[in-house]
Amino acid sequence: MADGRAAWWNRWRTPEPVAAPAAQDGDGDGRQPRVKRGWRYTELQFTGGVSQSRMRTFRPDQLLIDYTRTMMASLLFRPQPTLVGMVGLGGGSQVKFCHRHLPDTRVEVAENNPHVLALRRTFRIPRDDARLQVLLADGAQFVRERRGRCDILLVDGYDETGIPAALSSQRFYDDCRDALVPGGIMAGNLYATDFAAHVKKLQRSFGRSHVWMLEEKRQSNRVVFAWTGDPFPDGRIDLPAIAARMPPGAARELAGVFATVAQAWRAR
């Protein structure tokens, strides 16, 4: 019996190669991820064993990685989004968070790697329904096709070289701006890249005063926000008023990062 449990545990925790579904239009990236399982966490890994996403076994919708929470601080700018667009699925932490805590919000996601999509069940990402659609699609085209629709746009797309050229061009950032509703916001994850180059392109698209980058203290990431309109006419983030407009679960889960971002906004 003990040998059986040991064998099961070894199968569970051994990194697992993934079989992809049949190729479809939009299949532009064949990188094959691996899954590392433990009692507490399940991790999605690519080159070099670096974890791209981490899921807590008994709380699959919890945002464990700092930058994913910071990106969700977009809700400070748009606390009652009708549509959240996402480029890059990974382990689906932000998808699961939105699906659980934002019941009046529809989420549409583009992921161009079929191997990642094959892990949807492993990472307990909900099935498509009236509030969720996950597509095997090119991220740049996905954004271009959503002109004037997104309240919030989250961009976290990478390949083996970093941020793909198609997701960092001036045209792409122009399309991100055009995909937003009036007063909408995008948030992008910048990791180990030329931060200044991305910020300059975003400033050309959105205007210098509508782009803001935050450093993640415990990571090599930066999160850059770019928005349209004037989200805080009096120049300050009124946390109690914003939280009152949000579903209580979302406000509670994000209270810490909301406070951090609001403080950084005051100090900028």
BAFI-3210 file (N, C-alpha, C; in Angstrom, 3 decimals, decimal comma, padded with zeros to 6 digits):
// residues 268
n [1|2|3|4|5|6|7|8|9|10|11|12|13|14|15|16|17|18|19|20|21|22|23|24|25|26|27|28|29|30|31|32|33|34|35|36|37|38|39|40|41|42|43|44|45|46|47|48|49|50|51|52|53|54|55|56|57|58|59|60|61|62|63|64|65|66|67|68|69|70|71|72|73|74|75|76|77|78|79|80|81|82|83|84|85|86|87|88|89|90|91|92|93|94|95|96|97|98|99|100|101|102|103|104|105|106|107|108|109|110|111|112|113|114|115|116|117|118|119|120|121|122|123|124|125|126|127|128|129|130|131|132|133|134|135|136|137|138|139|140|141|142|143|144|145|146|147|148|149|150|151|152|153|154|155|156|157|158|159|160|161|162|163|164|165|166|167|168|169|170|171|172|173|174|175|176|177|178|179|180|181|182|183|184|185|186|187|188|189|190|191|192|193|194|195|196|197|198|199|200|201|202|203|204|205|206|207|208|209|210|211|212|213|214|215|216|217|218|219|220|221|222|223|224|225|226|227|228|229|230|231|232|233|234|235|236|237|238|239|240|241|242|243|244|245|246|247|248|249|250|251|252|253|254|255|256|257|258|259|260|261|262|263|264|265|266|267|268]
n.u [000,834|001,921|003,908|002,326|001,189|003,511|004,292|002,156|002,500|004,990|004,341|002,557|004,103|006,155|007,527|005,473|005,270|003,412|000,753|-000,297|-003,374|-004,872|-003,451|-004,594|-006,018|-004,131|-002,270|000,680|002,916|004,942|006,095|006,700|005,318|005,970|004,614|004,866|004,175|003,157|002,312|001,147|001,258|000,824|002,782|003,541|005,948|008,584|011,383|014,441|013,382|012,089|009,397|006,459|003,885|001,910|-000,125|-002,165|-003,084|-005,511|-006,749|-007,377|-007,943|-006,535|-004,345|-001,113|001,387|003,240|003,152|000,866|-001,194|-000,741|-001,284|-004,035|-004,821|-005,754|-008,433|-008,870|-009,000|-011,087|-013,599|-015,922|-015,960|-017,222|-016,173|-013,234|-010,274|-007,689|-004,326|-002,482|-002,522|-001,296|-001,092|-003,585|-004,308|-005,298|-007,576|-009,118|-009,423|-010,942|-013,220|-014,304|-014,573|-015,636|-018,548|-020,235|-018,805|-017,484|-014,967|-012,463|-010,009|-006,856|-004,667|-001,787|-000,482|-000,961|-000,205|-000,267|-002,989|-003,861|-003,505|-005,538|-007,501|-005,843|-004,927|-007,249|-008,927|-011,913|-014,519|-015,485|-018,132|-021,068|-019,754|-017,064|-014,512|-012,021|-009,540|-007,695|-005,494|-003,910|-002,340|-001,988|-003,753|-006,131|-006,433|-006,684|-009,127|-010,970|-011,878|-012,685|-013,990|-013,023|-012,993|-010,928|-007,673|-005,416|-002,103|000,122|002,086|004,509|007,397|010,086|012,126|011,424|009,307|007,254|007,837|005,502|003,842|004,855|005,140|004,782|002,371|000,910|000,590|-000,861|-003,169|-003,961|-004,720|-006,875|-008,570|-009,764|-012,553|-013,906|-012,169|-011,027|-008,463|-005,200|-002,967|000,326|002,683|006,050|009,031|012,393|013,385|013,778|012,720|012,302|012,000|009,516|007,839|008,139|006,943|004,328|003,698|003,636|001,345|-000,694|-000,224|001,945|001,213|-000,491|000,569|002,089|004,507|005,205|007,445|008,114|008,941|009,978|010,610|011,800|010,168|008,232|005,226|003,244|000,964|-001,515|-003,812|-007,013|-008,779|-009,714|-009,188|-009,169|-010,355|-009,867|-007,283|-006,576|-006,710|-009,535|-009,908|-011,944|-014,351|-014,046|-013,812|-016,361|-017,863|-017,239|-017,483|-017,625|-015,854|-013,751|-012,741|-011,864|-009,889|-007,989|-007,229|-004,738|-002,867|-004,203|-003,920|-001,140|-000,691|-002,210|-000,793|001,653|000,742|000,107|002,663|003,965]
n.v [-001,208|001,217|001,438|001,834|004,362|005,890|005,585|006,846|009,466|010,112|010,084|012,206|014,482|014,650|016,544|017,135|016,382|017,881|017,039|018,506|019,889|019,388|021,385|024,701|027,591|030,410|029,154|029,909|029,391|026,962|026,178|023,867|023,391|022,359|020,618|021,008|019,405|019,699|019,127|021,499|023,330|023,797|024,136|025,930|025,519|026,679|027,102|026,208|025,567|027,604|028,952|029,898|030,267|029,797|027,773|027,543|024,599|024,196|026,606|027,625|029,993|032,023|034,812|034,383|035,351|038,315|040,339|039,679|040,387|043,135|043,919|043,478|045,627|047,399|047,561|049,644|051,834|051,157|050,020|048,536|046,620|045,745|044,161|042,305|041,973|039,675|038,969|036,220|033,287|031,389|029,861|030,716|032,340|034,998|034,850|032,950|034,309|036,565|035,285|034,158|036,318|038,547|038,682|039,963|040,466|039,894|037,803|037,649|035,813|035,509|033,031|031,825|029,417|026,094|024,022|025,136|025,664|023,052|022,446|023,416|022,127|020,955|023,185|024,032|025,871|027,455|026,124|027,427|029,776|031,835|033,978|033,695|033,269|031,504|031,631|030,045|031,917|034,599|037,108|039,845|040,186|039,539|041,710|043,774|043,206|043,952|046,562|049,402|047,990|046,903|047,270|046,811|045,779|043,225|042,454|039,945|038,421|036,199|034,786|032,420|034,252|036,474|039,323|039,097|040,505|041,252|041,901|044,162|046,290|049,602|049,772|047,750|048,789|051,065|049,779|048,592|050,855|051,647|049,524|049,937|051,049|054,398|055,871|053,487|051,020|049,627|047,059|045,968|043,310|043,597|042,008|041,515|043,154|045,861|048,322|051,097|051,474|050,297|051,898|054,385|053,884|053,345|055,839|057,363|056,329|056,670|059,092|061,122|061,680|059,658|057,220|054,909|053,361|050,685|049,259|045,905|044,935|042,509|041,063|040,720|042,116|044,682|046,509|048,067|050,649|051,986|054,384|055,750|058,877|060,518|059,190|059,830|062,561|064,427|063,927|061,957|058,598|057,267|055,014|053,762|054,560|053,453|050,709|050,251|050,149|047,795|044,157|042,565|040,430|040,643|043,190|042,671|040,652|042,041|044,158|044,714|045,141|047,209|049,276|049,585|050,403|052,749|054,329|054,557|055,966|058,431|059,274|059,603]
n.w [000,000|000,836|-001,085|-003,310|-002,781|-002,812|-005,476|-006,756|-005,797|-006,906|-009,622|-009,654|-008,927|-010,782|-013,436|-016,230|-019,604|-022,275|-024,425|-027,380|-028,717|-031,979|-034,566|-035,258|-036,918|-035,999|-034,496|-033,534|-032,039|-030,871|-028,462|-025,904|-022,833|-019,410|-016,621|-013,207|-010,286|-006,902|-003,424|-002,498|-004,604|-008,161|-011,012|-013,995|-016,395|-018,539|-020,612|-019,036|-016,577|-015,259|-013,485|-014,960|-014,234|-011,298|-009,296|-006,469|-004,872|-003,459|-003,709|-006,457|-007,829|-006,664|-006,730|-006,926|-007,738|-007,668|-009,755|-011,171|-009,472|-009,313|-011,953|-011,940|-010,493|-012,260|-011,963|-010,226|-011,861|-013,466|-012,112|-012,542|-014,824|-018,030|-020,063|-020,029|-021,685|-022,544|-023,345|-023,673|-021,861|-020,067|-016,890|-016,245|-014,038|-013,683|-015,250|-013,843|-011,438|-012,232|-013,224|-010,964|-009,112|-010,387|-011,270|-013,091|-015,315|-018,538|-019,891|-022,298|-023,955|-025,566|-026,651|-028,106|-028,133|-028,558|-026,873|-024,351|-024,095|-023,931|-021,315|-019,862|-018,249|-016,330|-014,913|-013,904|-015,154|-015,883|-018,031|-021,256|-021,255|-020,926|-019,866|-020,354|-022,738|-024,275|-026,617|-029,243|-030,677|-032,496|-030,688|-031,371|-033,516|-032,235|-030,445|-032,291|-033,421|-031,550|-031,330|-029,496|-027,421|-024,985|-021,509|-019,754|-020,576|-020,498|-020,954|-021,440|-022,931|-024,070|-025,748|-026,448|-026,716|-025,357|-025,159|-027,930|-031,206|-032,507|-030,432|-029,371|-030,989|-032,459|-033,790|-032,516|-029,906|-030,533|-031,414|-029,022|-027,554|-029,177|-028,788|-026,381|-024,404|-023,970|-021,326|-020,633|-019,702|-020,122|-019,032|-018,885|-018,655|-018,166|-018,567|-017,903|-020,047|-022,442|-020,825|-021,136|-023,894|-024,440|-022,893|-024,164|-026,654|-025,827|-024,754|-027,072|-028,179|-026,232|-024,971|-022,982|-020,322|-019,720|-019,189|-017,048|-015,080|-012,891|-010,550|-009,631|-006,504|-005,573|-007,774|-011,207|-012,781|-014,411|-014,242|-016,536|-016,959|-019,085|-020,193|-021,196|-021,235|-018,118|-015,263|-012,531|-011,575|-009,510|-008,935|-007,096|-005,748|-004,575|-002,383|-000,618|-001,914|-004,462|-003,866|-002,886|-005,168|-006,330|-006,626|-003,463|-002,864|-004,730|-004,068|-001,484|-001,844|-003,300|-001,743|-000,507|-002,654|-003,912|-002,015|-002,064|-004,722|-004,799|-002,991|-004,358|-006,553|-005,426|-004,815|-007,192]
ca.u [000,000|002,822|004,554|001,344|001,101|004,755|004,263|001,202|003,112|006,032|003,680|001,934|005,041|007,109|007,125|004,678|005,177|002,016|000,364|-001,119|-004,463|-004,564|-003,183|-005,698|-005,614|-003,705|-001,203|001,916|003,966|004,923|006,836|005,994|005,539|005,948|003,859|005,490|003,137|003,477|001,105|000,540|001,243|001,070|003,506|003,740|007,338|009,112|012,824|015,269|012,679|011,533|007,940|005,744|002,628|001,824|-001,488|-002,342|-003,932|-006,841|-007,317|-006,847|-008,169|-005,747|-003,247|000,062|002,569|003,021|002,781|-000,515|-002,061|-000,570|-002,040|-005,456|-005,114|-006,499|-009,801|-008,960|-009,363|-012,326|-014,032|-017,077|-015,747|-018,115|-015,332|-011,794|-009,543|-006,379|-003,412|-001,651|-003,295|-000,461|-001,868|-004,939|-004,617|-006,165|-008,864|-009,857|-009,777|-012,054|-014,414|-014,897|-014,836|-016,289|-019,640|-020,909|-017,790|-017,109|-013,524|-012,064|-008,572|-006,140|-003,445|-001,385|000,240|-001,929|000,254|-000,769|-004,430|-004,090|-003,392|-006,645|-008,103|-004,832|-004,884|-008,612|-009,509|-013,299|-014,912|-016,145|-019,555|-021,531|-018,853|-015,661|-014,137|-010,579|-009,337|-006,384|-005,505|-002,805|-002,680|-002,084|-005,005|-007,199|-006,608|-007,126|-010,527|-011,832|-011,855|-013,688|-014,799|-012,451|-012,822|-009,584|-006,911|-004,233|-001,187|001,203|002,446|005,954|007,922|011,399|013,037|010,881|008,062|007,332|007,796|004,115|003,182|005,613|005,303|003,975|001,008|000,212|000,174|-001,973|-004,353|-004,391|-005,474|-008,134|-009,428|-010,374|-013,684|-013,496|-011,878|-010,482|-007,064|-004,450|-001,831|001,235|003,791|007,351|009,984|013,746|013,327|014,108|011,503|012,144|011,514|008,078|007,166|008,113|005,914|003,024|003,465|003,230|-000,025|-001,661|000,135|002,918|000,585|-001,422|001,361|002,693|005,157|005,500|008,430|007,826|010,093|010,533|010,766|012,431|009,070|007,579|003,873|002,997|-000,443|-001,788|-005,262|-007,640|-009,640|-009,212|-009,833|-009,243|-010,386|-009,281|-005,884|-006,303|-007,458|-010,404|-010,050|-013,257|-015,388|-013,852|-014,138|-017,814|-018,450|-016,775|-017,915|-016,849|-014,771|-012,636|-012,167|-011,166|-008,697|-007,022|-007,071|-003,324|-002,244|-004,851|-003,282|000,219|-000,759|-002,701|000,320|002,599|000,115|000,279|004,076|004,573]
ca.v [000,000|002,365|001,549|002,412|005,804|006,504|005,634|007,899|010,759|010,369|010,446|013,521|015,590|014,675|017,438|016,394|016,943|018,088|016,800|019,622|019,570|019,588|022,779|025,465|028,952|031,122|028,416|030,535|029,180|025,552|025,867|022,870|023,598|021,215|020,843|020,522|019,308|019,441|019,071|022,819|024,142|023,278|025,190|025,850|025,861|026,625|026,904|026,375|025,240|028,800|028,857|031,007|030,425|028,928|027,647|026,888|023,439|024,303|027,917|027,800|031,342|033,005|035,424|034,137|036,067|039,742|041,186|039,399|041,219|044,533|044,131|043,543|046,958|048,111|047,756|050,965|052,759|050,692|049,057|047,737|046,346|044,855|043,215|042,260|041,220|039,211|038,365|035,288|032,535|030,770|029,021|031,248|032,861|036,172|034,382|032,316|035,363|037,356|034,451|033,961|037,514|039,596|037,924|040,729|040,779|038,881|037,723|037,053|035,550|034,969|032,276|031,295|028,156|025,026|023,215|025,795|025,424|021,663|022,356|024,165|021,343|020,786|024,400|024,270|027,039|027,095|025,968|028,584|029,947|033,166|034,987|033,381|032,669|031,365|031,368|029,829|033,062|035,545|038,174|041,146|040,206|039,545|043,089|044,595|042,899|044,364|048,025|050,082|047,043|046,452|048,168|046,502|044,891|042,717|041,905|039,178|037,444|036,003|033,572|032,063|035,389|037,583|039,842|039,007|041,784|041,590|042,414|045,300|047,285|050,809|049,471|046,980|049,677|051,864|048,919|048,466|052,088|051,647|048,446|050,339|051,971|055,658|055,667|052,151|050,920|048,403|046,790|045,025|042,766|043,737|041,185|041,399|043,741|047,284|048,958|052,453|051,413|050,028|053,075|055,425|053,537|053,549|057,274|057,843|055,878|057,128|060,396|060,980|061,737|058,541|055,989|054,840|052,069|050,325|048,194|044,864|044,952|041,177|040,382|041,501|042,595|045,976|046,553|049,377|050,982|053,051|054,566|056,860|059,673|061,063|058,294|060,414|064,001|065,230|063,556|060,949|057,347|057,166|053,569|053,324|054,768|052,474|049,382|050,158|049,897|046,502|042,997|042,559|039,453|041,213|044,276|042,082|039,944|042,976|045,318|045,003|045,743|048,505|050,252|049,814|051,177|054,088|055,063|054,877|057,004|059,716|059,643|059,656]
ca.w [000,000|000,900|-002,385|-004,220|-002,514|-003,272|-006,938|-007,135|-005,504|-007,892|-010,881|-009,472|-008,794|-011,882|-014,517|-017,204|-020,946|-022,648|-025,811|-027,850|-029,628|-033,389|-034,914|-035,808|-037,255|-034,806|-033,832|-033,949|-031,061|-030,507|-027,231|-025,109|-021,399|-018,514|-015,394|-011,978|-009,274|-005,506|-002,593|-002,333|-005,816|-009,501|-011,709|-015,437|-016,648|-019,889|-020,701|-017,848|-015,343|-014,625|-013,380|-015,592|-013,512|-010,122|-008,790|-005,176|-005,119|-002,874|-004,043|-007,809|-008,355|-005,919|-007,475|-006,094|-008,214|-007,398|-010,894|-011,593|-008,628|-009,713|-013,190|-011,607|-009,959|-013,305|-011,468|-009,606|-012,930|-014,109|-011,094|-012,964|-016,244|-018,771|-020,797|-019,809|-022,696|-022,096|-024,302|-022,920|-020,867|-019,040|-015,994|-016,129|-012,699|-013,777|-015,776|-012,744|-010,484|-012,775|-013,366|-009,640|-008,315|-011,180|-011,893|-014,142|-016,319|-019,527|-020,115|-023,571|-023,847|-026,722|-026,375|-029,409|-027,970|-028,287|-025,740|-023,142|-024,043|-023,545|-019,855|-019,255|-017,166|-015,286|-014,107|-013,406|-015,809|-016,210|-019,427|-021,860|-020,978|-021,321|-019,292|-020,621|-024,016|-024,448|-028,038|-029,840|-031,588|-032,488|-029,756|-032,032|-034,271|-031,227|-029,981|-033,423|-033,716|-030,437|-031,316|-028,687|-026,658|-023,714|-020,368|-019,270|-021,454|-019,810|-021,957|-020,801|-023,942|-024,215|-026,359|-025,890|-026,811|-024,573|-025,729|-029,393|-031,923|-032,837|-029,227|-028,837|-032,050|-032,301|-034,244|-031,486|-028,818|-031,071|-031,412|-027,625|-027,255|-029,921|-028,282|-025,118|-024,341|-023,343|-019,916|-020,413|-019,297|-020,370|-018,161|-019,517|-017,878|-018,813|-017,823|-018,456|-021,380|-022,508|-020,322|-021,666|-025,274|-024,406|-022,351|-025,199|-027,641|-025,190|-024,644|-028,395|-028,431|-025,229|-024,411|-021,896|-019,001|-019,593|-019,070|-015,710|-014,869|-011,508|-010,363|-008,653|-005,614|-005,343|-009,054|-012,271|-013,620|-014,293|-014,783|-017,124|-017,179|-020,060|-020,122|-021,914|-020,365|-016,854|-014,299|-011,193|-011,854|-008,436|-008,804|-006,074|-005,800|-003,401|-002,219|-000,127|-002,924|-005,536|-003,334|-002,737|-006,487|-006,803|-005,858|-002,221|-002,893|-005,479|-003,267|-000,340|-002,301|-003,874|-000,852|-000,283|-003,830|-004,126|-001,127|-002,561|-005,965|-004,469|-002,380|-005,425|-007,379|-004,720|-004,768|-008,531]
c.u [000,867|003,517|003,610|001,212|002,340|004,774|003,321|001,822|004,186|005,437|003,111|002,936|006,034|006,642|006,565|004,719|003,735|001,806|-000,582|-002,290|-004,042|-004,398|-004,402|-005,159|-005,254|-002,606|000,127|003,077|003,897|005,700|006,033|006,311|005,576|005,189|004,615|004,442|003,735|002,186|000,383|000,355|001,362|001,672|003,615|005,144|007,647|010,624|013,515|014,574|012,127|010,013|007,290|004,443|002,604|000,395|-001,477|-003,398|-005,360|-007,465|-006,854|-007,021|-007,378|-004,597|-001,985|001,252|002,290|002,501|001,363|-001,507|-001,965|-001,334|-003,537|-005,827|-005,689|-007,932|-009,962|-009,424|-010,739|-012,955|-015,219|-016,964|-016,810|-017,320|-013,873|-011,191|-008,170|-005,608|-002,419|-002,456|-002,426|-001,268|-003,237|-005,292|-005,556|-007,536|-009,715|-010,289|-010,991|-013,336|-015,092|-015,385|-015,520|-017,453|-020,361|-019,979|-017,579|-015,604|-013,269|-010,543|-008,034|-004,872|-003,027|-000,625|-000,745|-001,514|-000,232|-002,269|-004,741|-004,042|-004,542|-007,265|-007,124|-004,801|-006,276|-009,192|-010,925|-013,512|-015,523|-017,630|-019,945|-020,585|-017,390|-015,499|-012,616|-010,330|-007,893|-006,245|-004,225|-003,189|-002,854|-003,386|-006,207|-007,485|-007,192|-008,617|-011,482|-011,862|-013,022|-014,504|-014,303|-012,443|-011,408|-008,942|-005,619|-003,348|-000,005|001,611|003,948|006,232|009,326|012,394|012,595|009,543|008,166|007,223|006,364|003,358|003,948|005,856|004,468|002,541|000,243|-000,263|-000,913|-003,268|-004,870|-005,206|-006,849|-009,090|-010,191|-011,624|-013,169|-013,320|-011,324|-008,994|-006,469|-003,339|-000,975|002,318|005,064|008,377|011,302|013,810|013,771|012,856|011,254|011,579|010,008|007,307|007,075|007,049|004,514|002,699|003,075|001,772|-001,035|-001,431|001,011|002,257|-000,363|-000,701|002,111|003,248|005,494|006,495|007,923|009,064|010,762|010,787|011,497|011,395|008,799|006,159|003,633|001,507|-000,522|-003,299|-005,715|-008,513|-008,928|-009,841|-010,032|-009,209|-009,763|-007,842|-005,576|-007,186|-008,233|-010,734|-011,419|-014,359|-015,273|-014,240|-015,643|-018,508|-018,112|-017,447|-017,038|-015,691|-013,547|-011,950|-011,361|-009,852|-007,601|-006,733|-005,609|-002,673|-002,909|-004,182|-001,881|000,208|-001,244|-001,597|001,345|002,050|000,292|001,717|004,695|004,876]
c.v [001,256|002,570|002,174|003,906|006,520|006,628|006,727|009,273|011,099|010,746|011,858|014,654|015,679|015,638|016,657|017,067|016,937|017,782|017,903|019,118|019,809|021,064|023,417|026,811|029,676|030,407|028,963|030,228|027,744|025,209|024,906|023,064|022,277|021,615|020,220|020,560|019,057|019,390|020,415|023,558|023,278|024,416|024,885|026,356|025,802|026,420|027,124|026,100|026,443|028,701|030,106|031,298|029,431|028,955|026,958|025,792|023,651|025,688|028,294|029,197|032,414|033,517|035,346|035,005|037,567|040,511|040,911|040,195|042,683|044,829|044,244|044,839|047,873|048,377|049,070|052,005|052,429|049,624|048,190|047,406|045,425|043,773|043,398|041,403|040,847|038,630|037,534|034,618|032,012|029,789|029,582|031,868|034,062|035,814|033,820|033,342|036,140|036,539|034,249|035,262|038,650|038,969|038,654|041,078|039,599|038,957|037,020|036,992|035,016|034,277|031,597|029,977|027,037|024,126|023,813|025,555|023,998|021,467|023,041|023,410|021,170|021,982|024,894|025,593|026,672|026,906|027,270|028,589|031,355|034,266|034,766|032,752|032,684|030,881|030,995|030,862|033,865|036,759|039,524|041,259|040,264|040,965|043,953|044,410|043,374|045,881|048,583|049,188|046,786|047,568|048,043|045,542|044,514|042,000|041,260|038,050|037,399|034,781|033,337|033,206|036,570|038,021|039,789|040,383|042,216|042,170|043,577|046,372|048,526|050,560|048,700|047,886|050,654|051,057|048,681|049,681|052,045|050,558|048,853|051,186|053,309|055,468|054,297|052,177|049,603|048,295|045,731|044,575|042,887|043,006|041,129|041,937|045,200|048,069|050,306|052,440|051,174|051,252|054,177|055,139|053,749|055,032|057,879|057,487|056,554|058,562|060,215|060,913|060,569|057,193|056,024|053,442|051,874|049,176|047,192|044,665|043,590|040,404|041,287|042,086|044,074|045,810|047,963|049,523|052,084|053,167|055,723|057,633|060,137|060,273|058,901|061,940|064,856|064,818|062,497|059,724|057,202|055,689|053,143|053,458|053,749|051,080|049,184|049,856|048,512|045,367|042,849|041,572|039,981|042,308|043,723|041,424|040,901|044,169|045,698|045,686|047,071|049,587|050,600|050,698|052,599|054,940|055,471|055,970|058,373|060,208|059,873|061,089]
c.w [000,000|-000,434|-003,409|-004,038|-003,018|-004,794|-007,423|-006,934|-006,523|-009,242|-010,799|-009,552|-009,947|-012,964|-015,697|-018,564|-021,414|-024,119|-026,246|-028,665|-031,064|-033,690|-035,557|-036,260|-035,976|-034,065|-034,307|-033,041|-030,577|-029,256|-026,373|-023,628|-020,648|-017,257|-014,233|-010,874|-007,902|-004,715|-002,572|-003,647|-007,068|-010,306|-013,197|-015,738|-018,136|-019,809|-019,363|-016,539|-014,605|-014,632|-013,961|-014,870|-012,365|-009,598|-007,436|-005,334|-004,642|-003,036|-005,446|-008,385|-007,611|-006,782|-006,629|-006,475|-008,202|-008,609|-011,381|-010,757|-009,042|-010,999|-012,915|-010,904|-011,033|-012,877|-010,710|-010,624|-013,508|-013,215|-011,472|-014,456|-016,828|-019,485|-020,413|-020,915|-022,170|-023,270|-023,509|-021,817|-019,737|-018,210|-015,663|-014,795|-012,761|-014,347|-014,647|-011,712|-010,983|-012,834|-012,022|-009,024|-009,075|-011,947|-013,017|-015,297|-017,261|-019,754|-021,442|-023,615|-025,169|-026,240|-027,678|-029,320|-027,643|-027,138|-024,418|-023,003|-023,600|-022,036|-019,131|-018,086|-016,011|-014,352|-013,719|-013,905|-016,242|-017,712|-019,945|-021,511|-021,406|-020,856|-019,645|-021,998|-024,120|-025,866|-028,327|-030,945|-031,451|-031,645|-030,415|-032,822|-033,336|-030,752|-031,092|-033,700|-032,619|-030,258|-030,496|-027,781|-025,241|-022,667|-019,821|-020,260|-020,739|-020,820|-021,247|-021,738|-024,159|-025,073|-025,819|-025,934|-025,958|-025,140|-027,252|-030,046|-032,214|-031,656|-028,606|-029,892|-031,752|-032,739|-033,171|-030,365|-029,276|-031,043|-029,996|-027,203|-027,916|-029,446|-027,028|-025,330|-023,818|-021,834|-019,599|-020,106|-019,746|-019,342|-018,830|-018,561|-018,699|-017,964|-018,583|-019,884|-021,311|-022,117|-020,991|-023,081|-025,315|-023,912|-023,406|-026,251|-027,072|-025,062|-025,991|-028,667|-027,516|-024,768|-023,182|-020,523|-018,748|-019,544|-017,751|-015,498|-013,393|-011,465|-009,334|-007,782|-005,488|-006,636|-010,041|-013,220|-013,394|-014,834|-015,287|-017,392|-018,233|-020,194|-021,004|-020,930|-019,103|-015,719|-012,919|-011,325|-010,766|-008,134|-007,774|-006,276|-004,498|-003,182|-001,686|-001,173|-004,051|-005,066|-003,214|-004,060|-007,028|-006,050|-004,620|-002,217|-003,608|-004,678|-002,101|-000,774|-002,768|-002,974|-000,671|-001,463|-004,175|-003,277|-001,615|-003,805|-005,690|-003,846|-003,438|-006,336|-006,731|-004,809|-006,145|-008,972]
res [m|a|d|g|r|a|a|w|w|n|r|w|r|t|p|e|p|v|a|a|p|a|a|q|d|g|d|g|d|g|r|q|p|r|v|k|r|g|w|r|y|t|e|l|q|f|t|g|g|v|s|q|s|r|m|r|t|f|r|p|d|q|l|l|i|d|y|t|r|t|m|m|a|s|l|l|f|r|p|q|p|t|l|v|g|m|v|g|l|g|g|g|s|q|v|k|f|c|h|r|h|l|p|d|t|r|v|e|v|a|e|n|n|p|h|v|l|a|l|r|r|t|f|r|i|p|r|d|d|a|r|l|q|v|l|l|a|d|g|a|q|f|v|r|e|r|r|g|r|c|d|i|l|l|v|d|g|y|d|e|t|g|i|p|a|a|l|s|s|q|r|f|y|d|d|c|r|d|a|l|v|p|g|g|i|m|a|g|n|l|y|a|t|d|f|a|a|h|v|k|k|l|q|r|s|f|g|r|s|h|v|w|m|l|e|e|k|r|q|s|n|r|v|v|f|a|w|t|g|d|p|f|p|d|g|r|i|d|l|p|a|i|a|a|r|m|p|p|g|a|a|r|e|l|a|g|v|f|a|t|v|a|q|a|w|r|a|r]
***
